[in-house]
Amino acid sequence: MKILKIENGNGYFFLQHDSEWQPIDAIDKTALLKLLDLYLENDVEMDSPDDQSVSNQAHAIIYRGIFDKLSQLVDEKSRFKDESETLYLEEMKKYATQ
């Protein structure tokens, strides 16, 4: 599943199979968190940005930032997922038994 793409000099993100590609400069906190969840839970693809491919400067800055941060998680993906799943495990067990 592709979550980031570059087309016609602009960057786009994709969150759901039943939705359309959205311009990267329209991303908000909720969409960014959903994008992170998709990245962690699925095998995803992202177009790699280079200086010539994203001509819209706002898109280039936002796209590059998101792409770089997600790319950094490649090596740490399983560790990050394990830590995020166990972060509140103890508290969840505590309240589940009450």
N, C-alpha and C positions, 0 to 999 in steps of 0.2 A: 504494500500500500504506500503510495507516495503522499507525503504530508507537506512538502515544500517544493515549489517549482518556480522556474524563471521562464517567462514567456513575453515576447515583445518588449523586452527591456524593463519589465516589472516583476516583482516578486509576489507570490501567492501562497496561501496556506489552505489546508483542507482538513476538516475535522470529522465528517461523517459521510457514509456512502450515499445518503439521500440528500446531501447538501451540495452547494456549488463551491467552486474555488473562490476565496475571498482575497482582496488585496491585502498585502502584508501590513500596510499602514493602518488598516482597520482593526488590527488585533488588539484585544483588551486583556485584562488580567485573567478573566475566566477562560477565554479562548487559549491563552498561553498555557494555562494549567491543563486544559484538555489536550493540547498538543503534546505536552510533556507526558501525560498519561498514555497517549497513543504511542509515543516513542518508547516508553518503558515496557508496555504490555504487548507490543507487536513488532514484527519485522517490518521496518519502514524504509522508504527511500527518500532522499532529498537531493535536489539539484545542487551541485556545488557552485557557489558564486565565484566569479572572477571579475576583475575590474571592468571588463568590457561587456559582460552579459547583463548587468543591471544598470541601465542608463538613468532611471529615475533615482535621484540622490537620496530621497527619503526612504524609498524602498531598499536601496543598497545598504544603508546604515542599519535599518531594522532587520533586514534579511540576514546580513552578515553576522549581526549580534546573536540572533536566534540560532542560526546554523552553527556558529562557533561553539556556543554553549551546549547545544545538543550533541555535537561531534565530540566534545570533551567527555561526554558521558559514555561513549562507546566502550572504553576500557573499564569504566567503573559501573556499567549498567547493572550487572548482577549484584554487586555490592550495594549500590544505591537502592535497588529494589528491595533487597533483603532488609536493609536498615529501615527503610520507610515502612515496610510491613510489620516490623517488630517494634517500632518506636513506641506504640501505645498498646502493645499486646498484653502486657501485665495489667494495665488499667482496665482494658476491655474484659479480661478474664475476671478481675475483681468485681466489676459491676454486673457481669453476666450471671454470677452466682448469687447475687442478692435478690 
